[in-house]
Structure formats: structure tokens, C-alpha cells
Amino acid sequence: MKSVIVTGASSGIGRAASSRLANAGYRVYGLARSYDKLQAMAGELANFVPVEFDVTKPDKFDKVLDPIIASSPSGIFGLVNNAGYVEPGAIEDLSMESIRMQFETNFFGLVGVTKKILPSMMAQKEGRIVNVSSMAGMVSLPTIGMYCATKHALEAFTEALRMELWNTGIKVASINPGIIETNIHFVTDEKVSQLKNSRFAKAYAKYLKETPRGLPSSIVADAIYDAVSTSKPKYRYLLGSAREKAGVRLRRIAPDDIIHSLVAKRVLE
Ligand SMILES: NC(=O)c1ccc[n+]([C@@H]2O[C@H](COP(=O)([O-])OP(=O)(O)OC[C@H]3O[C@@H](n4cnc5c(N)ncnc54)[C@H](OP(=O)(O)O)[C@@H]3O)[C@@H](O)[C@H]2O)c1
């Protein structure tokens, strides 16, 4: 049985991907901080091993990940780097501490887990590294710019890693969803009241009110399953509505001034 590690397995996309993979016969090590949620999943899913894990605590990586690697005699076949969150806020409204924490979770944690698991894949001369990025890794938007920055960093990492692992048997894929209906869009009352006093208050109110419901996480889970299971996975899985995909394409071809003025008006006014 092939082993796959999924980070951020307790909710949303990670939860859906874990179910998809476990039901298809993979042994899934589901990692997250909410151990109770993972344990409940283990009660429902065969082949699912719950593991309490915080991607922002690199000093604990050896203690948690070494036993997983040791208990998989044929090595770790798949790594789905999915854990992440959005902290909404314009650049001037976010503290350096919160910006660093977003990078710690969405980028540095992911880099650290990848470096830890890679030798096991190299030893087997096969594997799949599937990084859950976002359309926000291809387009940057006001009021979530720091989240976009974490995903842009991830894009650069994923692309370089893929080239560095060319012809090793380890394949690297990028998952780029648009809006998916998960808990990531939930904003606490505390956060909402912090944002009230900003010059962007109107934009935040619009963001909180208008965030569309998005596609189901099962669509992303299917793409992750494809990236793990097929012999020739795609490099990029762009997943979203036709409108979102058109927006990403337009960003690539339209002049910067036109895009920036259009988006600034749409989001901020
Ligand atoms: N939903 C969307 O619209 C969307 C679109 C594009 C990309 N994405 C990406 O998809 C990924 C999953 O997000 P989601 O939408 O499924 O959100 P979600 O439902 O909020 O799930 C996020 C997962 O990440 C885990 N996580 C957060 N911080 C962690 C940490 N420090 N250590 C370990 N696990 C941590 C959470 O578990 P615990 O809290 O239990 O630790 C949870 O399992 C993220 O990388 C996100 O950027 C989402």
C-alpha cells in the first residue's frame, strides 16, 4: 500500500483529498493541529492515520515525521502540501507578526516538510509532491496581498523544485483553485471589528459580504488524486469558474496599468 502525507487534513480541501485518497486504497497520514477532528475522520475512513502536527513548529518535525517515514517500508510516495490560511487585510493594516505567521504556515512550513520528506522519495526513486497553491499565486489582489505573496512564493518554489527533480521519478504538481467553499473564508468577529477602523473598511465590508460561495472541495480533491495517482500528472491544475479562469488569463496578457486600475476600482470603490 502506497503512503501519502496530507497536511491540513482536518478541514476543507485537505479533508476531501484525504477521503478521496484513502477510499482509493492509499494509506493516508492526515496532519493538522486539530487532533480531535482527525480522530473522527479515522473513525470513518479505513487507511487514515491521524497525526497532530503544526507546520509552524519546525523543531518538532523530526519527532513527528521520522516515525511516519520509518513505518512506511516502501517509503512515502505522496506529499500533499495543503495546510494554509488567509488573513485578510491591506498591507498597511497587517502587523509584521501576522504577515510573518502567514508566510510561516503557507510557505516556510511547507518548504520544511518537503525537505524532510524528499530523501525518502529520493531513496525510492519515485514520488509525487502536490502543492496546493491558488489562483492567488498567479494574480495579486488588494486586501489579500500578503496571502497572494505567500502563494506567489510557493509558485516559484514549486517551479524550481520540479526542474530540480526532473528525471528523478519524483513528479511535482501545482494545484491552483479559485474560490472553493471551505472554512478558509470564515472571518472571526474579532477580525471584523479590527478592520472597521481602516481606510479600507468599505472594501472589507464588500469582501466579507460578496465572497461568492465557490466550487465544492471535491473538485480539488479529484485533481489532487489525479496528481498523485496518474503516471504523468499535469504540472498545473487550474480549477475554478470560467470567469475566474478568464481573469487569470487576462492578467497575463493585459497591460499592468489597465489591470491595476480595473481591479483597484472593483475592489476598493
Ligand atoms: N478555499 C479556497 O477558496 C481556496 C482557494 C485556493 C487555495 N486554497 C488553499 O487550499 C488550502 C486548504 O485550505 P481550505 O480552503 O481547505 O481551508 P480550511 O478548510 O480552513 O483548511 C485549512 C487546513 O489547514 C490546516 N492548518 C492551518 N494552519 C496549520 C498549521 N499551522 N499547521 C498544520 N495545519 C494547519 C487546518 O487545520 P488545523 O486548524 O486543524 O491545524 C485545516 O486542516 C490552503 O493552502 C489554501 O490556501 C483554498
The ligand as a Tripos MOL2 file, in Angstrom:
@<TRIPOS>MOLECULE
LIG
   48    52     1     0     0
SMALL
NO_CHARGES

@<TRIPOS>ATOM
      1 N1        -10.9040   27.6140   -0.1320 N.am      1 LIG1
      2 C1        -10.4190   28.3440   -1.1300 C.2       1 LIG1
      3 O1        -11.1360   29.1820   -1.7200 O.2       1 LIG1
      4 C2         -9.0030   28.1210   -1.5770 C.ar      1 LIG1
      5 C3         -8.6460   28.5880   -2.8460 C.ar      1 LIG1
      6 C4         -7.3510   28.4250   -3.2800 C.ar      1 LIG1
      7 C5         -6.4220   27.7910   -2.4710 C.ar      1 LIG1
      8 N2         -6.7800   27.3470   -1.2420 N.ar      1 LIG1
      9 C6         -5.7480   26.6940   -0.4220 C.3       1 LIG1
     10 O2         -6.2070   25.4230   -0.0230 O.3       1 LIG1
     11 C7         -5.5290   25.0380    1.1740 C.3       1 LIG1
     12 C8         -6.5430   24.4570    2.1470 C.3       1 LIG1
     13 O3         -7.4610   25.4610    2.5090 O.3       1 LIG1
     14 P1         -9.0230   25.2080    2.7350 P.3       1 LIG1
     15 O4         -9.7410   26.1170    1.8520 O.co2     1 LIG1
     16 O5         -9.3250   23.7660    2.7150 O.co2     1 LIG1
     17 O6         -9.1630   25.8390    4.2010 O.3       1 LIG1
     18 P2         -9.6200   25.2320    5.5990 P.3       1 LIG1
     19 O7        -10.9000   24.4960    5.4550 O.co2     1 LIG1
     20 O8         -9.5570   26.3650    6.5470 O.co2     1 LIG1
     21 O9         -8.4750   24.1810    5.9240 O.3       1 LIG1
     22 C9         -7.1700   24.5920    6.2480 C.3       1 LIG1
     23 C10        -6.3990   23.4130    6.8060 C.3       1 LIG1
     24 O10        -5.0660   23.8500    7.1020 O.3       1 LIG1
     25 C11        -4.7430   23.4190    8.4240 C.3       1 LIG1
     26 N3         -3.7660   24.3030    9.0310 N.ar      1 LIG1
     27 C12        -3.8260   25.6530    9.1750 C.ar      1 LIG1
     28 N4         -2.7520   26.0900    9.8460 N.ar      1 LIG1
     29 C13        -1.9980   24.9900   10.1390 C.ar      1 LIG1
     30 C14        -0.7770   24.7790   10.8220 C.ar      1 LIG1
     31 N5         -0.0970   25.7940   11.3860 N.pl3     1 LIG1
     32 N6         -0.2910   23.5200   10.9220 N.ar      1 LIG1
     33 C15        -0.9680   22.4820   10.3820 C.ar      1 LIG1
     34 N7         -2.1270   22.6080    9.7310 N.ar      1 LIG1
     35 C16        -2.6350   23.8530    9.6170 C.ar      1 LIG1
     36 C17        -6.0760   23.4300    9.1790 C.3       1 LIG1
     37 O11        -6.0590   22.5070   10.2560 O.3       1 LIG1
     38 P3         -5.9120   22.8640   11.8130 P.3       1 LIG1
     39 O12        -6.5650   24.1890   12.0360 O.co2     1 LIG1
     40 O13        -6.5920   21.7110   12.4700 O.co2     1 LIG1
     41 O14        -4.4500   22.8770   12.0470 O.co2     1 LIG1
     42 C18        -7.0100   22.8870    8.0950 C.3       1 LIG1
     43 O15        -6.9700   21.4780    8.0840 O.3       1 LIG1
     44 C19        -4.7980   26.2880    1.6740 C.3       1 LIG1
     45 O16        -3.4280   26.1880    1.3720 O.3       1 LIG1
     46 C20        -5.4420   27.4100    0.8780 C.3       1 LIG1
     47 O17        -4.5780   28.4930    0.7000 O.3       1 LIG1
     48 C21        -8.0570   27.4850   -0.7720 C.ar      1 LIG1
@<TRIPOS>BOND
     1     1     2 1
     2     2     3 2
     3     2     4 1
     4     4     5 ar
     5     4    48 ar
     6     5     6 ar
     7     6     7 ar
     8     7     8 ar
     9     8     9 1
    10     8    48 ar
    11     9    10 1
    12     9    46 1
    13    10    11 1
    14    11    12 1
    15    11    44 1
    16    12    13 1
    17    13    14 1
    18    14    15 2
    19    14    16 1
    20    14    17 1
    21    17    18 1
    22    18    19 2
    23    18    20 1
    24    18    21 1
    25    21    22 1
    26    22    23 1
    27    23    24 1
    28    23    42 1
    29    24    25 1
    30    25    26 1
    31    25    36 1
    32    26    27 ar
    33    26    35 ar
    34    27    28 ar
    35    28    29 ar
    36    29    30 ar
    37    29    35 ar
    38    30    31 1
    39    30    32 ar
    40    32    33 ar
    41    33    34 ar
    42    34    35 ar
    43    36    37 1
    44    36    42 1
    45    37    38 1
    46    38    39 2
    47    38    40 1
    48    38    41 1
    49    42    43 1
    50    44    45 1
    51    44    46 1
    52    46    47 1
@<TRIPOS>SUBSTRUCTURE
     1 LIG1         1 GROUP 0 **** ****
